[in-house]
Amino acid sequence: MLHNFKPIKFALLTLSGFLMSACLSTHSQDHGFTQDTASQFVTVKDTALMIGETPYRFVGVNFWYGAYLGSEGATGNIERLRAELDLLKSKGIDNLRVLGGSEDGPMEKSVRPAFRNASSDYNETLLRGLDSLLVEMGKRDMKAVIYLNNFWEWSGGMGTYLSWVNNGEFTDLGDPNKPWPAYPLATMKFYSNTAAKALYQDYVKAVVGRTNTLTGKAYTHDTAIMAWQLANEPRPGYSAAPGMADLPEFYQWIDETAGFIKSIDGNHLVSSGNEGFMGCADYDPCFNEAHKTDNIDYLTFHMWPKNWSWVDPDNMQGTIESTKLKATAYIEQHIAYANTLNKPIVLEEFGLPRDKGAITINSSTEYRDRFYAFVYDHVENSIAQNGPLVGTNVWTWGGFGRAAHQNGIWQQGDTDFTGDPPQEDQGLNSIFDTDVSTIKVLSNHAEKITK
């Protein structure tokens, strides 16, 4: 059900979507898709992303639940999906990082329904939702980065795969009987577990090799897809000491899995989804070693000032300037990695809570807006100098979604997605359609980089 839409506003958005689709269809073939030519895929040239002979720079968002909205199941809401895409496109936001795989297992805070369970009988309803999402994105000339697994529990992820091959044994994040860092130390065993990796590769083959049921077009020929991504935030454990033992398996898994995807689909880019230094056992050589393979086309990194204790939500005024200094150093560190590897790099996750850590939709976003503008300045400077930092996907787009419960805690059965995954307070990092000042920061950035 589509919540929080006033009738007049919804009518205008629907008319806007109709007019946009009509205009786009004059430049497209069947089902509103842009004509398939090699020049319309995103490619890599040294440290640049390219579409044809034109550099591709983008401002994007994380929109993990896109396939869920596109489905005809309990989570589906095609009217909201179209309205979200229309709003994003109108603001110059045309790159979406979306979830393409989730696992139904024992993790308490995993989103359900899931794309798959332990069997090979995958959830065709959600896969058709992904079909629908790509159709709607194609109509609007938007690009998708689709990640196929998750290190974290909120979509099932690697820990769930391990439970399927380990007689049901698992370690859940947040389990008081298995405190941090028990979860990452257990989950990193995925990279060396042959049976778990085989189940994952079966799913990868099914999705990457899929034919869209709405268009009859193979995913491998769909220019709405920019890239496949191995997983959300794959990392070798937690810190250098315990993580070091599995570094060779981690490196090998990235290389072999990226190569496996390329053996199915030679038209699209492949990236790892790794967080960067903070997601690489805090071991400086790890990032370059993991991504030097030719099977990885471009680099990614994430930046989380609150999670990393850079910023204090209760004292943003007193900690925002030191946060900016740390963010600058972190961005420059990863630009240096990209220059060393001669590959483009994307800051595909970064976020900041609303002021004072509030989750209510009408709360202030003053410091978030200032921080986002600061981050975008770095991207604009890189682009102006033909540097390797060429795009962003802010975490996260909540759009027209609203928290179902006043306390912000997600519950099984909630379908009015806000962008914050199930393990986090709903509204914590979401950018809603009413966050006019934040959206203005994004649209101003989009206008600058398109010039």
C-alpha positions in Angstrom: 0.0 0.0 0.0 1.2 3.5 -0.9 1.3 5.5 2.3 1.7 9.3 2.9 0.7 10.4 -0.7 -1.7 13.2 -0.8 -4.1 12.7 -3.7 -3.2 15.8 -5.6 0.5 15.2 -5.2 0.2 11.6 -6.3 -1.8 12.6 -9.4 0.9 15.1 -10.4 3.6 12.6 -9.9 1.7 10.0 -11.9 1.1 12.5 -14.7 4.8 13.5 -14.6 5.8 9.8 -14.9 3.5 9.3 -17.8 4.8 12.4 -19.7 8.4 11.4 -18.9 7.8 7.8 -20.2 6.1 9.2 -23.3 9.0 11.5 -24.1 11.5 8.8 -23.5 9.7 6.3 -25.7 10.3 8.5 -28.7 14.0 7.6 -28.3 13.6 3.9 -27.5 12.5 0.6 -28.8 10.3 -2.0 -27.3 9.0 -1.4 -23.7 10.7 2.0 -23.5 14.2 0.6 -23.6 17.0 2.5 -25.1 18.3 0.8 -28.3 21.0 -1.8 -27.4 24.3 -0.8 -28.8 27.8 -1.4 -27.5 28.2 2.4 -27.0 25.5 2.5 -24.4 27.1 0.2 -21.8 29.3 1.8 -19.1 33.0 0.9 -19.8 36.3 1.8 -18.2 39.2 3.7 -19.7 42.1 4.1 -17.3 40.6 5.9 -14.3 37.4 7.0 -16.1 34.0 5.5 -16.5 32.7 6.0 -20.0 29.5 5.7 -22.0 30.7 5.7 -25.6 33.3 8.5 -25.9 31.8 10.5 -23.0 33.0 10.3 -19.4 30.3 9.0 -17.1 30.1 10.8 -13.8 27.1 10.4 -11.6 25.3 11.3 -8.4 23.4 8.3 -7.1 21.6 6.8 -4.1 21.3 3.4 -2.5 17.9 2.0 -3.2 18.3 -1.6 -2.0 14.5 -2.3 -2.0 13.8 -1.4 -5.6 13.1 -5.0 -6.7 10.8 -5.4 -3.7 8.7 -2.4 -4.8 8.7 -3.7 -8.4 7.3 -7.1 -7.4 3.7 -8.2 -7.5 4.0 -9.8 -4.1 3.2 -8.4 -0.6 6.1 -5.9 -0.8 5.2 -4.7 -4.3 4.1 -1.1 -5.0 4.7 -0.2 -8.6 3.0 3.2 -8.2 5.5 4.2 -5.6 8.4 2.7 -7.5 7.6 4.9 -10.6 7.0 7.9 -8.4 10.4 7.4 -6.7 12.2 7.1 -10.0 10.5 10.1 -11.5 11.5 12.2 -8.5 15.1 11.0 -8.5 15.5 11.5 -12.2 14.0 15.0 -12.0 16.8 15.9 -9.5 19.6 14.6 -11.7 20.0 11.4 -9.6 20.3 8.5 -12.1 22.4 5.8 -10.6 20.9 3.3 -8.1 22.7 0.7 -6.1 20.1 -2.1 -5.5 19.9 -5.5 -3.8 19.7 -8.4 -6.2 20.0 -11.3 -3.8 18.7 -12.0 -0.3 18.6 -15.3 1.7 15.9 -16.7 3.9 17.5 -18.2 6.9 18.0 -17.9 10.7 19.1 -14.3 11.0 16.6 -12.4 13.2 16.9 -9.1 11.4 16.9 -10.3 7.8 14.5 -8.8 5.4 11.7 -11.2 4.3 10.6 -12.4 1.8 14.0 -13.3 0.3 15.1 -13.9 -3.2 16.1 -17.5 -2.3 16.3 -20.2 0.4 18.6 -23.2 0.6 17.0 -24.8 -2.4 17.4 -23.9 -6.0 13.7 -22.9 -6.2 14.3 -19.2 -6.3 11.7 -16.6 -5.5 10.3 -15.8 -9.0 8.1 -13.1 -7.6 11.0 -11.0 -6.4 13.1 -11.8 -9.5 10.2 -10.4 -11.6 10.3 -7.4 -9.3 13.9 -7.0 -10.4 12.7 -7.3 -14.0 10.2 -4.6 -13.4 12.8 -2.3 -11.7 15.1 -2.6 -14.7 12.3 -1.8 -17.1 11.3 1.3 -15.3 14.9 2.4 -14.9 15.5 1.8 -18.6 12.6 4.1 -19.5 14.3 6.8 -17.6 17.8 6.2 -18.8 19.0 5.3 -15.3 21.8 2.9 -14.4 21.7 0.1 -11.8 24.6 -1.4 -9.7 23.2 -4.8 -8.5 24.9 -6.6 -5.6 24.3 -10.3 -5.3 25.3 -11.1 -1.7 25.9 -9.4 1.7 28.5 -9.8 4.4 25.9 -8.5 6.8 22.9 -10.3 8.2 20.1 -7.8 7.2 19.6 -9.6 3.9 20.6 -13.1 5.1 24.0 -13.0 3.4 27.1 -15.0 3.8 26.3 -16.1 7.3 23.0 -17.7 6.0 24.9 -19.5 3.2 27.2 -20.9 5.9 24.2 -22.1 8.0 22.9 -24.0 5.0 26.0 -26.1 4.8 27.0 -26.3 8.5 24.0 -28.3 9.9 22.2 -25.1 10.7 25.0 -23.5 12.8 25.2 -19.8 12.6 26.3 -16.6 14.3 23.9 -13.7 14.3 24.9 -10.1 14.7 23.7 -8.7 17.9 23.5 -12.1 19.7 24.4 -11.3 23.3 25.9 -14.8 23.7 28.2 -14.1 20.8 29.4 -10.5 21.2 31.3 -8.5 18.6 33.5 -9.4 16.7 32.1 -13.0 16.7 29.9 -12.2 13.7 32.6 -11.0 11.3 35.1 -13.7 12.4 32.5 -16.4 11.7 31.2 -14.9 8.5 34.7 -14.6 6.9 34.8 -18.4 6.8 32.5 -18.1 3.8 35.4 -17.4 1.5 37.0 -20.8 2.2 33.8 -22.9 2.3 33.5 -24.7 -1.0 29.9 -25.8 -0.5 28.6 -22.3 0.5 30.4 -20.7 -2.4 28.9 -23.2 -4.8 25.3 -22.4 -3.6 26.1 -18.7 -4.1 27.6 -19.2 -7.6 24.4 -21.1 -8.6 22.4 -18.1 -7.7 24.8 -15.7 -9.4 24.5 -17.7 -12.6 20.7 -17.7 -12.5 20.5 -13.9 -12.0 23.3 -12.7 -14.2 22.2 -15.1 -16.9 18.5 -14.2 -16.5 16.2 -13.1 -19.3 13.8 -10.3 -18.3 10.3 -11.8 -18.3 8.7 -8.5 -19.2 10.8 -7.7 -22.3 12.3 -11.0 -23.4 15.7 -9.3 -23.2 18.7 -11.0 -21.6 20.2 -9.2 -18.6 23.5 -9.4 -20.3 22.2 -7.1 -23.0 20.4 -4.6 -20.7 22.0 -1.1 -20.8 20.0 -0.2 -17.6 22.6 -2.3 -15.7 25.9 -0.6 -15.1 27.6 -3.3 -13.0 27.3 -6.5 -11.1 28.7 -6.4 -7.6 30.0 -9.5 -5.7 28.4 -8.5 -2.4 27.6 -5.6 0.0 30.8 -4.9 2.0 32.7 -8.2 1.7 35.5 -8.0 4.2 38.2 -10.3 5.6 37.0 -10.5 9.2 37.4 -7.6 11.5 41.0 -6.5 12.2 44.4 -7.4 11.0 45.3 -10.0 13.6 42.4 -12.4 13.2 41.6 -11.4 9.6 45.1 -12.0 8.3 44.6 -15.8 8.3 41.9 -15.6 5.7 43.3 -12.8 3.4 44.5 -15.3 0.7 41.0 -16.8 0.5 39.5 -13.3 0.4 41.7 -12.3 -2.4 41.0 -15.5 -4.3 37.3 -15.2 -3.8 37.2 -11.7 -5.3 39.2 -12.7 -8.3 37.4 -16.0 -9.0 33.9 -14.7 -8.5 34.4 -11.6 -10.6 35.9 -13.8 -13.3 32.9 -16.2 -13.0 30.5 -13.2 -13.6 32.5 -12.1 -16.6 32.3 -15.6 -18.0 28.5 -15.2 -18.1 28.3 -11.5 -19.0 31.0 -9.8 -21.0 29.0 -6.5 -21.4 28.8 -5.2 -17.9 31.3 -4.0 -15.3 32.1 -5.9 -12.1 33.1 -4.4 -8.8 33.6 -5.9 -5.3 31.4 -3.7 -3.1 34.2 -3.5 -0.5 34.3 -0.7 2.0 37.9 0.2 1.5 40.6 0.4 4.2 38.1 0.1 7.1 36.6 -3.0 5.4 39.9 -4.6 4.7 41.1 -5.7 8.2 42.6 -2.2 8.7 45.6 -3.6 6.8 46.8 -1.1 4.2 48.1 -3.5 1.5 44.8 -5.4 1.5 42.8 -3.1 -0.7 45.2 -2.9 -3.5 46.0 -6.6 -3.4 42.3 -7.6 -3.4 41.5 -5.3 -6.4 44.5 -5.6 -8.6 42.9 -8.4 -10.6 41.8 -7.5 -14.1 38.4 -9.1 -13.3 37.6 -6.0 -11.1 36.8 -3.1 -13.4 36.4 -0.3 -10.9 36.9 0.3 -7.2 34.5 1.1 -4.3 34.7 2.5 -0.8 32.3 3.4 1.9 32.5 6.0 4.7 30.6 5.9 8.0 31.5 8.8 10.4 29.0 7.8 13.1 29.8 4.0 13.0 33.5 4.8 13.1 33.1 7.3 16.1 34.2 10.3 14.1 31.1 12.3 14.8 29.0 12.4 18.0 25.3 12.7 17.1 24.7 14.4 20.4 27.4 17.0 19.7 27.5 17.4 16.0 28.5 21.1 16.3 31.6 20.1 18.3 32.6 17.2 16.2 31.7 18.0 12.6 34.9 19.9 11.8 37.2 17.0 13.0 34.9 14.7 11.1 35.6 16.6 7.9 39.3 16.3 8.5 39.1 12.6 8.9 36.8 12.3 5.9 39.2 14.3 3.7 42.1 12.0 4.7 40.0 8.9 4.0 38.9 10.1 0.6 42.4 11.0 -0.4 43.7 7.6 0.8 41.3 5.9 -1.6 42.0 8.3 -4.5 45.6 7.3 -4.0 44.6 3.6 -4.2 42.8 4.2 -7.4 45.7 6.1 -9.0 48.0 3.2 -8.0 45.7 0.6 -9.6 44.8 3.0 -12.5 41.1 2.3 -12.0 38.1 4.6 -11.3 36.6 4.6 -7.8 33.1 5.3 -6.5 32.1 6.3 -3.0 29.1 4.1 -3.0 28.0 4.4 0.6 28.2 7.3 3.0 25.8 8.7 5.4 25.2 10.9 8.5 22.3 10.7 10.9 19.8 13.5 11.2 20.7 16.2 13.8 21.0 14.7 17.4 20.5 11.3 15.9 16.7 11.8 15.5 14.7 9.5 13.3 11.5 11.5 13.0 10.8 12.7 9.5 10.5 16.4 10.4 13.7 16.7 12.3 16.6 18.9 11.3 19.3 17.8 8.8 21.5 20.9 9.0 24.8 19.0 9.7 24.0 16.2 7.3 23.4 18.7 4.6 26.7 20.5 5.3 28.6 17.2 5.4 27.1 16.0 2.1 28.0 19.2 0.4 31.5 18.9 1.7 31.8 15.3 0.4 30.5 16.4 -3.0 33.1 19.2 -3.2 35.8 16.5 -3.1 34.0 14.6 -5.9 33.7 17.8 -8.0 37.4 18.6 -7.5 38.4 15.1 -8.6 36.2 15.4 -11.7 37.5 18.8 -12.5 41.1 17.4 -12.4 40.1 14.2 -14.4 40.8 12.3 -11.2 39.6 8.8 -10.5 36.7 9.6 -8.0 33.9 9.8 -10.5 30.6 9.0 -8.6 28.7 8.5 -5.4 25.7 6.6 -4.0 24.6 8.2 -0.8 23.1 5.9 1.9 20.2 6.0 1.7 17.0 6.9 -0.3 13.8 6.7 1.8 11.7 8.7 -0.6 8.0 8.3 0.0 8.5 5.5 2.6 7.6 6.1 6.2 8.5 4.1 9.4 5.7 1.8 10.3 6.3 2.2 14.0 6.9 5.3 16.1 10.0 3.8 17.8 11.5 3.2 14.3 12.1 -0.5 14.9 11.5 -2.7 11.9 9.3 -5.7 12.3 8.7 -8.7 10.1 5.9 -7.9 7.6 6.8 -4.2 7.3 6.7 -3.2 3.6 6.8 0.5 3.6 10.5 0.6 3.1 12.4 3.7 4.3 15.8 2.8 3.0 17.2 1.9 6.4 17.7 -1.9 6.5 15.9 -4.0 9.1 18.7 -3.9 11.7 18.7 -0.1 11.9 16.2 2.4 13.2 13.9 3.3 10.3 14.6 6.9 9.4 18.1 7.0 10.8 20.0 7.6 7.5 17.0 8.0 5.1 16.6 10.9 2.8 12.8 11.4 2.5 10.9 13.3 -0.2 10.2 16.0 2.4 14.0 16.5 3.1 14.0 19.4 0.6 17.3 20.9 1.8 19.1 17.6 1.5 17.7 16.8 -1.9 18.8 20.3 -3.0 22.4 19.5 -2.0 22.2 16.4 -4.2 20.6 18.2 -7.2 23.1 21.0 -7.0 25.9 18.5 -7.1 24.2 16.7 -10.1 24.0 20.0 -12.0 27.6 20.8 -11.4 29.0 17.4 -12.5 26.9 17.3 -15.6 28.5 20.6 -16.7 
